[in-house]
């Protein structure tokens, strides 16, 4: 295994950190910032700067992918503690899968794609029947 494996590993671990952070704070950019900092520091301390950059990319991708899922579940009545638990368990699974070669890179592609797909499936908000109720 070479540097490409370690970079992919840090991308996957960063994606797991981003997903867990989005489970705690359901705003993508707010969740991405602490996950990004932790991933970059871990990448620099454990390895070198390429792994830190990979971790940063993964953290942003994980936060962008998980935030729409968490926000949608909260809108539908999910509790913050329950969602944090489930998303945390999902983050552990994502981190575990990152140890498989190349899967970390695929996670960084798949998580934001999932978030975009869920965001595009949300119905548009209209005034609906409230406009008909006015007399």
Secondary structure as UniProt FT lines:
FT   HELIX           3..24
FT   HELIX           28..46
FT   HELIX           49..75
FT   TURN            76..77
FT   HELIX           80..97
FT   TURN            98..99
FT   TURN            101..102
FT   HELIX           103..121
FT   TURN            128..129
FT   HELIX           130..133
//
